[in-house]
Structure formats: structure tokens, C-alpha cells
Amino acid sequence: MTSYDAIVLGVGGMGSATLYHLARRGYRVLGIEQFSLGHEMGSSHGVTRIIRLAYAEHPSYVPLLRRAYHLWREMEHTAGERLLFITGGLDIGAPEGEMVSGSLRSCLEHEIPHQMLDAAEISHRFPGYRLPAGMVGVYQSDGGFVLPERSIATHVMAAQSFGAEVHGCERVVEWCEIGAGIEVKTDRDTYRAGRLIITAGPWAAQAVPALRPLAVPERQVMIWVQPLRPERFAPDAFPIFNMEAQEGRYYGFPVYGVPGFKMGRFHHRGEHVDPNRMNRDCDREDEAILREGIVRYFPDANGPTLAMKTCLFTNSPDEHFILDTLPGVPQVSIAAGFSGHGFKFATVIGEIMADFALEGGCSRYDLGLFKLERFLS
Ligand SMILES: Cc1cc2nc3c(=O)[nH]c(=O)nc-3n(C[C@H](O)[C@H](O)[C@H](O)COP(=O)(O)OP(=O)(O)OC[C@H]3O[C@@H](n4cnc5c(N)ncnc54)[C@H](O)[C@@H]3O)c2cc1C
């Protein structure tokens, strides 16, 4: 039976980065992925993902974000291709709403340069936006997007260059403790390792049943529409955004990589799903939900629909990440519950999970917000 220092279960956004950081430290690692690498069944496809330094979700994320930006640039250098695009970013909403006040709080706490803009100033500077009077935005010049599919490919290839073994189209069906290590059975073979790192995305609860109420998969839909005024939605004219509107929380991107202005709405239809059985087709109701926001806030983008795709959030109860070792099983660590805002951190999550494996659960970062025990006590 082949034996490794560490096995990474799931080679998506987080697993690919974890493999890279383990391999680069000289670990003998195996990554196991149930589908073809770069597939569209999980959470890490759709060309672009927002990255931003101002962080309405909680100021504790900012030190991780600073490191993530650094590691994105480092991976660009390693891979010889661009993965991070800076467009500036807007956190939009009512002045007293969670989005704006949370974003502002993180900027003030971490001395992040920013500007408060009202609706008229936003439309003047970025004419793709047509916001009602009363809405404001925190503008932060470090906002932008990263490329999820290219991130997975570049991290896997860099990991392989350090000797990592990667198996696609192979599903982990079971794992168990064997002394201080672990044994992993797949639909092809059985492997042993000193450590197991579970980065299974929407399938996290299938790998660790205790996570069922803590890592809940939810169907999401992204839409790409043809802008009527394309120049207003180019990367140099249109900052990425998060918007707390009366209809819900929208997010969006300039046109990049594939045709169309891309937009989505958090908790799209509130559909909790089984990732093995969910409906991956998009319908007119999905389209109508997103079109409502386009008509209202981005009328110059309101051209024909070009594409729609489903994707999966994996929500924790407080929508903060779960980064921890499993209670009572220190050789198994888990990165899960990214709750729709994890991708920008993929680089630093890889580093953290490598720290967990190497340092027995310790990390150089303050990860108090992400501990499993917050749900178990
Ligand atoms: C529509 C949408 C928009 C988003 N927008 C943003 C954004 O703008 N910015 C941002 O930061 N984040 C965003 N996110 C969130 C971000 O994309 C996710 O947090 C991130 O992709 C999660 O990565 P992951 O590695 O946990 O999951 P995945 O990339 O899905 O990886 C998990 C992998 O594990 C594999 N796996 C599972 N079980 C097994 C098994 N038994 N055997 C073998 N392999 C297995 C799966 O096949 C999969 O490849 C968005 C998410 C969605 C859905």
C-alpha cells in the first residue's frame, strides 16, 4: 500500500492551494479529486472571484487578506501568468447598513485607505452604476478579482513540480484512523498517510458527517449579460462590488475572460441542496431574480443574457469559515464552510492548512474566529 505524509481530500480551490504549500515544504503528498480537475460541479468555477481588502464580514479577516494578496502575487510569479486583477472595489448600501458600516469598520481598524462616495459620486466616477440617492459606497482601491480555474490549475502544476501526486476522477469513499495516521479508501485503491486534510467544499459533510449542520450546501446562480454600453463595464472603468440592496445582496464584476457583465445574488433562492442531486440547470426564475438587480442598478448592462451557471455555497451557521483539526483526531484537519466568500483566501488557506499538518494544529495566524468549538460548546 502506498504511504504519504499527507493526503488532501478534494482538489478544488482550497485543496489545490493546500497541496502546493505542502509539496513546496517537502512533504510527500497525494491529492484526490472525485471529478476531472477544473470541473464545474463544485464552488470554484465561473472565471472570476472578488478579492477585496475592506472586509465587512469581520475585521479579523484583514491580516489573512494581506497575506492572501501577497501569495497571489507570488503564485503569479511562480506560474508566469496573471491571476489577480485590480479594479478597485465598492461596498455599497445604506450608510447604516451592515455592508457599509462593516466595510468602514475594517478600514478604520486596519488603516486601509478608502473613500466614502455617495450615489451621485459613484455614478460620476463609474458610469456603469446607477444607484438610488441615499445609497453610499466605500471605495477601496485594492479591490479586484482572481481567476478560480487558473488558480486551481497553477497551484496543481506548481505542486506537481515539487513532487505532489494528484489523482483526478477518483472518489474517496471512506477514511479512518490507523494509529497516529489515517487510511483512505477510494473507488480505486487504498492509501495511508500521517495526515488527512479535508477540503471537500460542498461535500464536506459527506466526508465528515458531524459537519452536516455546520457546512450546508446551497445552490447559487451566476449570470452574464451583454452590456448596452460595453465601455462602462470594462475592467478599467468598473470596480467590482458588493451591494446590500432591498432585494438582497448582489455582487458583480466587469467584463473579463468571457463575454458579458457578470452578476449574482447571495443566497439566490435560499435552496439548500445535496451536491450529488442538485439541479444544475438554470431557468427563467433564476434569470428574473438577477435581471431585477441589473435593470434597477446597472441599466446600461441590461442586454441579452449570454450565459447562466449554477455553483454551490457551503454555509456555516455564522457564515465564518471552519479551519481546524477535528476534535479528538489531530491528524485530520478541515477547511470548510466558506459561506460564499472563501475563494479570495485560497492562497493563504493553503498555507494555513499546511501549517496545521506540519505544526499539529498550530498556525502563525489568529484563527480564533474559525474554530469548530464555537459550534460545539
Ligand atoms: C456563485 C459563487 C460566487 C462566489 N463568489 C465569490 C467571490 O466573488 N469571492 C470569493 O472570495 N468567494 C466567492 N465564492 C466562494 C468561493 O468560490 C468558495 O468559497 C470556494 O470556491 C470554495 O472552495 P473549496 O475548495 O472549499 O470547494 P471546491 O472548489 O468545490 O472544492 C472541493 C473539491 O472537493 C472534491 N471532493 C469532495 N468530496 C470528494 C470525495 N469524496 N472524493 C474526492 N474528491 C472530493 C470536489 O469534487 C471538489 O473539487 C463564490 C461561490 C459561488 C458558488
The ligand as a MOL file (V3000), in Angstrom:
LIG
                    3D

  0  0  0     0  0            999 V3000
M  V30 BEGIN CTAB
M  V30 COUNTS 53 58 0 0 0
M  V30 BEGIN ATOM
M  V30 1 C -21.5820 31.6780 -7.3950 0
M  V30 2 C -20.4520 31.8300 -6.4360 0
M  V30 3 C -19.7950 33.0410 -6.3420 0
M  V30 4 C -18.7600 33.2200 -5.4340 0
M  V30 5 N -18.0960 34.4210 -5.4130 0
M  V30 6 C -17.0230 34.5730 -4.6120 0
M  V30 7 C -16.2470 35.7530 -4.7070 0
M  V30 8 O -16.5370 36.6390 -5.5160 0
M  V30 9 N -15.1520 35.8580 -3.8980 0
M  V30 10 C -14.8120 34.8740 -3.0190 0
M  V30 11 O -13.8250 35.0510 -2.3020 0
M  V30 12 N -15.5220 33.7290 -2.9320 0
M  V30 13 C -16.6070 33.5560 -3.7100 0
M  V30 14 N -17.3210 32.3930 -3.6870 0
M  V30 15 C -16.9490 31.3590 -2.7210 0
M  V30 16 C -15.7730 30.5460 -3.1920 0
M  V30 17 O -15.8570 30.3060 -4.5680 0
M  V30 18 C -15.7200 29.2660 -2.3840 0
M  V30 19 O -15.5850 29.6290 -1.0050 0
M  V30 20 C -14.5440 28.3760 -2.7750 0
M  V30 21 O -14.5760 28.1340 -4.1470 0
M  V30 22 C -14.6200 27.0740 -2.0020 0
M  V30 23 O -13.5710 26.2270 -2.4200 0
M  V30 24 P -13.4950 24.7250 -1.8920 0
M  V30 25 O -12.1430 24.2490 -2.2250 0
M  V30 26 O -13.9640 24.6850 -0.4810 0
M  V30 27 O -14.6120 23.9400 -2.7360 0
M  V30 28 P -14.4470 23.2770 -4.1930 0
M  V30 29 O -13.6350 24.1520 -5.0660 0
M  V30 30 O -15.7970 22.8750 -4.6370 0
M  V30 31 O -13.5480 22.0150 -3.9170 0
M  V30 32 C -13.9660 20.8740 -3.2280 0
M  V30 33 C -13.4700 19.6940 -4.0370 0
M  V30 34 O -13.5390 18.5140 -3.2780 0
M  V30 35 C -13.8960 17.4660 -4.1680 0
M  V30 36 N -14.4220 16.3560 -3.3670 0
M  V30 37 C -15.4430 16.4010 -2.4850 0
M  V30 38 N -15.6710 15.1960 -1.9560 0
M  V30 39 C -14.7760 14.3390 -2.5070 0
M  V30 40 C -14.5170 12.9570 -2.3740 0
M  V30 41 N -15.2390 12.1700 -1.5560 0
M  V30 42 N -13.5020 12.4060 -3.0800 0
M  V30 43 C -12.7460 13.1740 -3.9050 0
M  V30 44 N -12.9680 14.4980 -4.0960 0
M  V30 45 C -13.9740 15.0890 -3.3990 0
M  V30 46 C -14.9280 18.1290 -5.0420 0
M  V30 47 O -15.1900 17.4130 -6.2200 0
M  V30 48 C -14.3180 19.4780 -5.2740 0
M  V30 49 O -13.4920 19.5160 -6.4100 0
M  V30 50 C -18.3680 32.1690 -4.5790 0
M  V30 51 C -19.0170 30.9310 -4.6710 0
M  V30 52 C -20.0460 30.7630 -5.5900 0
M  V30 53 C -20.7260 29.4330 -5.6870 0
M  V30 END ATOM
M  V30 BEGIN BOND
M  V30 1 1 1 2
M  V30 2 1 2 3
M  V30 3 2 2 52
M  V30 4 2 3 4
M  V30 5 1 4 5
M  V30 6 1 4 50
M  V30 7 2 5 6
M  V30 8 1 6 7
M  V30 9 1 6 13
M  V30 10 2 7 8
M  V30 11 1 7 9
M  V30 12 1 9 10
M  V30 13 2 10 11
M  V30 14 1 10 12
M  V30 15 2 12 13
M  V30 16 1 13 14
M  V30 17 1 14 15
M  V30 18 1 14 50
M  V30 19 1 15 16
M  V30 20 1 16 17
M  V30 21 1 16 18
M  V30 22 1 18 19
M  V30 23 1 18 20
M  V30 24 1 20 21
M  V30 25 1 20 22
M  V30 26 1 22 23
M  V30 27 1 23 24
M  V30 28 2 24 25
M  V30 29 1 24 26
M  V30 30 1 24 27
M  V30 31 1 27 28
M  V30 32 2 28 29
M  V30 33 1 28 30
M  V30 34 1 28 31
M  V30 35 1 31 32
M  V30 36 1 32 33
M  V30 37 1 33 34
M  V30 38 1 33 48
M  V30 39 1 34 35
M  V30 40 1 35 36
M  V30 41 1 35 46
M  V30 42 1 36 37
M  V30 43 1 36 45
M  V30 44 2 37 38
M  V30 45 1 38 39
M  V30 46 1 39 40
M  V30 47 2 39 45
M  V30 48 1 40 41
M  V30 49 2 40 42
M  V30 50 1 42 43
M  V30 51 2 43 44
M  V30 52 1 44 45
M  V30 53 1 46 47
M  V30 54 1 46 48
M  V30 55 1 48 49
M  V30 56 2 50 51
M  V30 57 1 51 52
M  V30 58 1 52 53
M  V30 END BOND
M  V30 END CTAB
M  END
